[in-house]
């Protein structure tokens, strides 16, 4: 497959490759220069639950969750 670099240095991955590998807007890649004219593009995948602690700590208010009493499933 062929693609062309834009005047801004952007390269578009062909739709067939994006669909085959489930690539989505915002996916990040590493680029390695192997030698003159040869490059390797590697998709960076976030670790599972990356950013979860920061998201939880960003809760608007501490102790905002108040449990309510409910019936036990044993009683059903």
C-alpha positions, 0 to 999 in steps of 0.5 A: 500500500502507498501513502503520501506525506502532507506538507505538515509531515502527516502520513495517513494510514490506509483505511484497510490497515486501520480497520484490520488493526482496529486503529482509532483516532487518538491512538499513539505510535512510536516511530523508529528510524532503522536506517536512511529511508526505513522507519518502523511504526509501533502502536503504543497501547496503554496499560490496563486501568492506566489513569484509573487512580487519577480518575478516582482521585478526581472525584468532585467530593470526598465521601459523596457516596452514601450506601443505602440499605437493601434487601439481601438476595438470600431473601428473594 
